């Protein structure tokens, strides 16, 4: 694996060269989740040597000796090395959520409400936020959100992201399935400050709350029991 791919934070997939349907399916998973990755092909006789060099864990024992297998992934952004297909699938789901929340939810959410944030902060923090964010965006905070037409586009972008997220989650109540996982906490927090800054009774928040038959309004409401326990 090249050091440049590690520097870029890509996931590197170690696998056996071939055209089997299993291999194709594994590679399609990366594409479906939108995760950037490199592939390093490993021939069968080299698997044990290369996986030991990489620091990958063995997945079984054979004749009393550790058995090394592929696929294995190395996440250049975290340094994590994951062996075994099931563990890889679970890790990729978490990576997908982290990437999805950052690129598809947080950014349009921030642009939608960024002009309202300074008014919610104490004076020193308000000034710091304004200066740093205007430098980040290269324009005033009010220009970031833009006129009503542009705000409508941002809201549409956010709703489209929620639709994709809903498709991925399926019939489950939470991103973690039947139980809340850390990714749920991150997404719920994103919703919470959106609700506050968009004005809970406002039209923009109402569209989010009622989208997909009220799915996301119910999702946010399900976290209220933990808020009341603080």
DOZAVEX-363051 format. One record per atom (N, C-alpha, C): x, y, z; residue in one letter; atom name. Coordinates in steps of 0.2 Angstrom, whole numbers, m for minus. Example, Ala and Ser with C-alpha at 12.3 -4.5 7.8 and 13.67 -1.06 7.14 Angstrom:
66 m28 39 A N
62 m22 39 A CA
66 m16 39 A C
64 m11 35 S N
68 m5 36 S CA
64 0 39 S C
//
This chain:
4 m6 0 X N
0 0 0 X CA
4 6 0 X C
3 11 m4 X N
7 17 m4 X CA
5 21 2 X C
11 25 4 X N
10 30 9 X CA
5 36 8 X C
5 37 1 X N
0 43 m1 X CA
m7 41 0 X C
m9 35 0 X N
m16 33 1 X CA
m17 33 8 X C
m13 32 13 X N
m14 32 20 X CA
m14 40 21 X C
m10 44 18 X N
m11 51 20 X CA
m17 54 18 X C
m20 51 13 X N
m27 54 11 X CA
m32 51 15 X C
m31 47 20 X N
m36 44 24 X CA
m41 39 21 X C
m38 36 15 X N
m42 31 12 X CA
m42 24 16 X C
m48 20 14 X N
m48 13 17 X CA
m44 9 12 X C
m40 5 14 X N
m36 0 9 X CA
m39 m7 10 X C
m41 m10 5 X N
m44 m17 5 X CA
m39 m22 3 X C
m37 m27 7 X N
m33 m32 5 X CA
m37 m38 3 X C
m36 m41 m3 X N
m41 m46 m5 X CA
m37 m50 m10 X C
m40 m56 m12 X N
m37 m61 m17 X CA
m39 m58 m24 X C
m35 m58 m29 X N
m37 m56 m35 X CA
m41 m62 m38 X C
m46 m60 m42 X N
m51 m64 m45 X CA
m57 m61 m47 X C
m62 m65 m49 X N
m68 m63 m52 X CA
m74 m66 m48 X C
m73 m69 m42 X N
m79 m72 m39 X CA
m84 m67 m37 X C
m90 m69 m37 X N
m96 m65 m35 X CA
m95 m62 m28 X C
m92 m66 m24 X N
m91 m64 m17 X CA
m86 m58 m17 X C
m81 m58 m21 X N
m76 m52 m21 X CA
m80 m46 m24 X C
m84 m47 m29 X N
m87 m42 m32 X CA
m92 m39 m28 X C
m96 m43 m24 X N
m101 m40 m19 X CA
m97 m36 m14 X C
m91 m38 m11 X N
m88 m35 m6 X CA
m86 m28 m9 X C
m83 m28 m15 X N
m81 m21 m18 X CA
m87 m17 m19 X C
m93 m20 m21 X N
m99 m15 m22 X CA
m101 m12 m16 X C
m100 m15 m10 X N
m102 m13 m4 X CA
m99 m6 m2 X C
m92 m5 m4 X N
m89 1 m3 X CA
m92 6 m8 X C
m94 5 m14 X N
m97 9 m18 X CA
m104 11 m16 X C
m108 7 m13 X N
m114 8 m11 X CA
m114 13 m5 X C
m109 12 m1 X N
m109 17 5 X CA
m105 23 3 X C
m102 24 m3 X N
m99 30 m5 X CA
m92 31 m1 X C
m89 25 1 X N
m83 26 4 X CA
m77 25 m1 X C
m72 30 m1 X N
m66 29 m5 X CA
m62 24 m3 X C
m59 20 m7 X N
m54 15 m5 X CA
m50 13 m11 X C
m44 10 m8 X N
m39 7 m13 X CA
m39 m1 m12 X C
m37 m4 m17 X N
m36 m12 m17 X CA
m29 m14 m17 X C
m27 m18 m13 X N
m21 m22 m13 X CA
m22 m29 m14 X C
m20 m32 m20 X N
m21 m39 m21 X CA
m16 m43 m18 X C
m18 m49 m14 X N
m13 m53 m11 X CA
m14 m60 m13 X C
m9 m63 m16 X N
m10 m70 m18 X CA
m10 m75 m12 X C
m13 m81 m13 X N
m14 m85 m7 X CA
m8 m87 m3 X C
m2 m89 m7 X N
4 m90 m3 X CA
7 m85 1 X C
5 m78 0 X N
7 m73 3 X CA
3 m70 9 X C
m3 m73 9 X N
m8 m70 14 X CA
m5 m69 21 X C
m2 m75 24 X N
0 m75 31 X CA
6 m70 32 X C
11 m70 27 X N
16 m66 28 X CA
14 m58 28 X C
10 m57 23 X N
8 m50 22 X CA
3 m47 28 X C
m1 m52 30 X N
m6 m50 36 X CA
m2 m49 42 X C
3 m53 43 X N
8 m52 49 X CA
11 m46 49 X C
14 m44 43 X N
18 m38 42 X CA
13 m32 43 X C
7 m32 41 X N
2 m27 42 X CA
0 m26 49 X C
0 m32 53 X N
m2 m32 60 X CA
m9 m34 60 X C
m12 m37 55 X N
m19 m39 55 X CA
m20 m45 60 X C
m25 m46 63 X N
m27 m51 68 X CA
m28 m58 64 X C
m26 m63 67 X N
m28 m70 63 X CA
m36 m71 65 X C
m39 m75 60 X N
m46 m76 61 X CA
m48 m83 63 X C
m43 m87 64 X N
m45 m94 66 X CA
m38 m98 67 X C
m39 m104 69 X N
m33 m108 69 X CA
m34 m114 65 X C
m28 m116 62 X N
m28 m122 58 X CA
m22 m126 60 X C
m23 m133 62 X N
m17 m137 64 X CA
m14 m134 70 X C
m17 m130 74 X N
m14 m127 80 X CA
m11 m121 79 X C
m11 m118 73 X N
m7 m112 71 X CA
m12 m107 69 X C
m11 m100 70 X N
m15 m95 68 X CA
m16 m95 61 X C
m22 m94 59 X N
m24 m94 52 X CA
m26 m87 50 X C
m22 m84 45 X N
m23 m77 42 X CA
m27 m78 36 X C
m32 m73 35 X N
m37 m74 29 X CA
m38 m66 27 X C
m40 m66 21 X N
m43 m60 18 X CA
m50 m61 16 X C
m54 m55 16 X N
m52 m48 16 X CA
m50 m46 22 X C
m46 m40 22 X N
m44 m36 28 X CA
m44 m29 26 X C
m46 m25 30 X N
m46 m18 28 X CA
m41 m14 33 X C
m38 m9 30 X N
m34 m4 34 X CA
m37 3 33 X C
m39 6 38 X N
m42 13 38 X CA
m37 18 39 X C
m35 21 34 X N
m29 26 34 X CA
m31 32 38 X C
m37 34 40 X N
m39 39 44 X CA
m39 38 51 X C
m40 32 53 X N
m40 30 60 X CA
m34 25 62 X C
m31 22 57 X N
m26 17 58 X CA
m29 10 60 X C
m35 9 60 X N
m38 3 62 X CA
m37 m2 56 X C
m36 m9 59 X N
m35 m14 54 X CA
m40 m20 56 X C
m44 m21 52 X N
m50 m26 53 X CA
m49 m32 49 X C
m50 m38 52 X N
m50 m44 49 X CA
m57 m47 50 X C
m59 m52 45 X N
m65 m55 45 X CA
m71 m51 42 X C
m74 m54 37 X N
m79 m51 33 X CA
m85 m48 38 X C
m87 m51 43 X N
m93 m49 47 X CA
m90 m42 51 X C
m84 m43 54 X N
m82 m37 57 X CA
m80 m31 53 X C
m78 m33 47 X N
m77 m27 42 X CA
m84 m24 40 X C
m89 m28 39 X N
m96 m25 37 X CA
m98 m20 43 X C
m97 m23 49 X N
m99 m18 55 X CA
m95 m12 55 X C
m89 m12 54 X N
m84 m7 54 X CA
m86 m2 48 X C
m87 m4 42 X N
m89 0 37 X CA
m96 4 38 X C
m101 0 41 X N
m107 4 42 X CA
m106 10 47 X C
m101 9 52 X N
m100 14 57 X CA
m96 20 53 X C
m91 18 48 X N
m88 23 45 X CA
m92 27 40 X C
m97 23 37 X N
m102 26 33 X CA
m106 31 36 X C
m108 30 42 X N
m112 34 46 X CA
m108 40 48 X C
m102 39 50 X N
m98 45 52 X CA
m97 50 46 X C
m95 47 40 X N
m94 51 34 X CA
m101 54 32 X C
m106 50 32 X N
m113 53 30 X CA
m115 59 34 X C
m114 58 40 X N
m116 64 45 X CA
m112 70 44 X C
m106 69 43 X N
m101 75 41 X CA
m103 78 35 X C
m103 74 29 X N
m104 77 23 X CA
m111 79 21 X C
m116 75 23 X N
m122 75 20 X CA
m127 79 25 X C
m126 78 31 X N
m131 81 36 X CA
m128 88 39 X C
m122 87 42 X N
m119 93 45 X CA
m118 99 41 X C
m115 99 35 X N
m114 104 31 X CA
m120 108 29 X C
m125 105 26 X N
m131 109 24 X CA
m135 111 30 X C
m135 108 35 X N
m138 110 42 X CA
m134 116 44 X C
m128 116 44 X N
m124 122 46 X CA
m125 128 42 X C
m125 127 35 X N
m127 133 31 X CA
m134 135 32 X C
m138 131 33 X N
m145 133 34 X CA
m146 138 40 X C
m142 137 45 X N
m144 140 52 X CA
m138 144 54 X C
m132 145 50 X N
m126 148 53 X CA
m127 155 55 X C
m132 159 51 X N
m133 166 53 X CA
m136 167 59 X C
m140 162 62 X N
m143 162 68 X CA
m139 161 74 X C
m134 157 73 X N
m130 154 79 X CA
m127 160 83 X C
m124 165 80 X N
m121 170 85 X CA
m125 173 90 X C
m132 174 88 X N
m137 177 93 X CA
m138 173 99 X C
m136 166 98 X N
m137 162 104 X CA
m131 161 108 X C
m126 164 107 X N
m120 164 110 X CA
m118 170 115 X C
m114 169 120 X N
m112 175 123 X CA
m107 179 119 X C
m106 186 121 X N
m103 190 116 X CA
m96 188 113 X C
m92 186 118 X N
m85 184 115 X CA
m85 178 111 X C
m89 173 113 X N
m90 167 108 X CA
m94 169 102 X C
m99 173 102 X N
m102 176 96 X CA
m97 179 91 X C
m93 183 93 X N
m88 187 89 X CA
m83 182 86 X C
m81 177 90 X N
m76 172 88 X CA
m79 168 83 X C
m86 165 84 X N
m89 161 79 X CA
m90 165 72 X C
m92 171 73 X N
m93 175 67 X CA
m87 175 63 X C
m81 177 66 X N
m75 179 62 X CA
m72 172 59 X C
m72 167 63 X N
m70 160 61 X CA
m74 157 55 X C
m80 158 56 X N
m85 155 51 X CA
m85 159 44 X C
m85 165 45 X N
m84 169 39 X CA
m78 168 35 X C
m72 167 39 X N
m66 165 36 X CA
m67 158 32 X C
m70 154 35 X N
m71 147 33 X CA
m75 147 26 X C
m80 151 26 X N
m84 151 20 X CA
m82 156 15 X C
m78 161 17 X N
m76 166 13 X CA
m82 171 11 X C
m87 172 16 X N
m92 177 15 X CA
m95 178 21 X C
m100 183 22 X N
m103 184 28 X CA
m108 178 29 X C
m110 178 36 X N
m114 172 38 X CA
m121 173 34 X C
m124 179 33 X N
m130 180 30 X CA
m130 178 23 X C
m124 179 20 X N
m123 177 13 X CA
m122 169 12 X C
m120 166 17 X N
m119 158 17 X CA
m126 155 16 X C
m131 157 20 X N
m138 155 20 X CA
m141 157 13 X C
m140 164 12 X N
m143 167 6 X CA
m150 168 6 X C
m153 170 1 X N
m160 172 1 X CA
m164 166 2 X C
m171 167 2 X N
m176 162 3 X CA
m175 156 m2 X C
m174 158 m8 X N
m174 153 m13 X CA
m168 148 m12 X C
m162 151 m10 X N
m156 147 m9 X CA
m157 143 m2 X C
m160 146 3 X N
m162 142 9 X CA
m166 136 7 X C
m171 137 2 X N
m175 131 0 X CA
m171 126 m3 X C
m166 128 m7 X N
m162 123 m10 X CA
m158 119 m4 X C
m155 122 1 X N
m152 119 6 X CA
m156 114 10 X C
m162 116 11 X N
m167 112 14 X CA
m169 106 10 X C
m169 107 4 X N
m170 101 m1 X CA
m164 96 m1 X C
m158 99 0 X N
m152 95 0 X CA
m152 91 7 X C
m154 94 12 X N
m155 91 18 X CA
m160 85 18 X C
m166 87 16 X N
m171 82 15 X CA
m169 76 11 X C
m165 77 6 X N
m163 72 1 X CA
m158 67 5 X C
m154 70 9 X N
m149 66 13 X CA
m153 62 18 X C
m158 65 21 X N
m162 61 26 X CA
m166 55 22 X C
m168 56 16 X N
m171 51 12 X CA
m166 45 11 X C
m160 47 10 X N
m155 42 8 X CA
m153 38 15 X C
m153 42 20 X N
m151 39 27 X CA
m157 34 29 X C
m163 36 28 X N
m169 32 29 X CA
m169 25 25 X C
m167 26 19 X N
m166 20 15 X CA
m161 15 18 X C
m156 18 20 X N
m150 14 23 X CA
m152 10 29 X C
m156 14 33 X N
m158 12 40 X CA
m164 6 39 X C
m168 7 34 X N
m173 3 33 X CA
m179 4 38 X C
m182 m2 40 X N
m187 m2 45 X CA
m185 m1 52 X C
m179 m1 53 X N
m176 0 60 X CA
m178 7 63 X C
m179 7 70 X N
m181 13 73 X CA
m175 18 73 X C
m169 15 75 X N
m163 19 76 X CA
m157 16 71 X C
m152 20 70 X N
m146 18 66 X CA
m143 12 69 X C
m143 11 75 X N
m141 5 78 X CA
m145 m1 78 X C
m151 0 74 X N
m156 m6 74 X CA
m162 m4 79 X C
m163 m9 84 X N
m168 m8 89 X CA
m165 m4 95 X C
m159 m3 95 X N
m156 1 101 X CA
m152 6 98 X C
m151 12 102 X N
m147 18 101 X CA
m140 16 101 X C
m136 18 96 X N
m129 18 95 X CA
m126 25 96 X C
m120 26 96 X N
m117 33 96 X CA
m118 37 90 X C
m119 34 84 X N
m121 37 78 X CA
m128 41 79 X C
m132 37 83 X N
m139 40 84 X CA
m138 46 88 X C
m134 46 93 X N
m133 52 97 X CA
m131 58 93 X C
m126 57 89 X N
m123 62 84 X CA
m129 65 80 X C
m133 61 77 X N
m138 63 72 X CA
m143 67 76 X C
m145 64 82 X N
m150 67 86 X CA
m148 74 88 X C
m142 75 90 X N
m139 81 92 X CA
m140 86 86 X C
m138 84 80 X N
m139 88 74 X CA
m146 91 73 X C
m151 86 74 X N
m158 88 74 X CA
m160 93 80 X C
m157 92 86 X N
m159 96 91 X CA
m157 103 90 X C
m151 105 88 X N
m149 112 87 X CA
m152 114 80 X C
m154 110 76 X N
m158 113 70 X CA
m165 115 72 X C
m168 111 77 X N
m175 113 79 X CA
m175 119 83 X C
m169 120 87 X N
m169 127 91 X CA
m168 133 86 X C
m163 132 81 X N
m161 138 77 X CA
m166 139 72 X C
m170 134 69 X N
m175 135 64 X CA
m181 137 67 X C
m182 137 74 X N
m188 139 77 X CA
m193 133 76 X C
m194 130 82 X N
m198 124 82 X CA
m205 124 79 X C
m208 130 79 X N
m214 131 76 X CA
m214 133 68 X C
m207 134 66 X N
m206 137 59 X CA
m208 132 54 X C
m208 135 48 X N
m210 131 42 X CA
m204 126 40 X C
m198 128 41 X N
m192 124 39 X CA
m192 118 43 X C
m193 119 50 X N
m192 113 54 X CA
m198 109 53 X C
m204 112 52 X N
m210 108 51 X CA
m209 103 45 X C
m206 105 40 X N
m204 101 34 X CA
m200 95 36 X C
m195 96 40 X N
m190 91 42 X CA
m194 86 47 X C
m198 89 51 X N
m201 85 56 X CA
m207 80 53 X C
m210 82 47 X N
m215 79 44 X CA
m213 75 38 X C
m206 75 36 X N
m204 72 31 X CA
m204 64 32 X C
m206 61 26 X N
m206 53 26 X CA
m211 51 31 X C
m217 54 31 X N
m223 52 36 X CA
m221 54 43 X C
m217 59 44 X N
m216 60 51 X CA
m210 56 54 X C
m207 52 50 X N
m202 48 53 X CA
m197 52 57 X C
m194 57 55 X N
m189 61 59 X CA
m191 65 65 X C
m197 67 64 X N
m200 70 70 X CA
m201 65 76 X C
m203 59 74 X N
m203 53 79 X CA
m196 51 82 X C
m192 52 77 X N
m185 50 79 X CA
m182 55 84 X C
m183 61 83 X N
m181 66 88 X CA
m185 66 94 X C
m191 64 94 X N
m195 64 100 X CA
m193 58 105 X C
m190 53 101 X N
m188 47 105 X CA
m182 48 110 X C
m179 54 109 X N
m173 55 113 X CA
m175 60 119 X C
m181 62 119 X N
m183 67 124 X CA
m183 63 131 X C
m184 57 132 X N
m184 54 138 X CA
m177 54 141 X C
m172 54 137 X N
m165 55 140 X CA
m163 62 142 X C
m166 67 138 X N
m165 74 140 X CA
m168 75 147 X C
m174 72 148 X N
m177 74 154 X CA
m174 70 160 X C
m169 66 159 X N
m166 62 164 X CA
m160 66 167 X C
m158 71 163 X N
m151 74 165 X CA
m152 78 171 X C
//
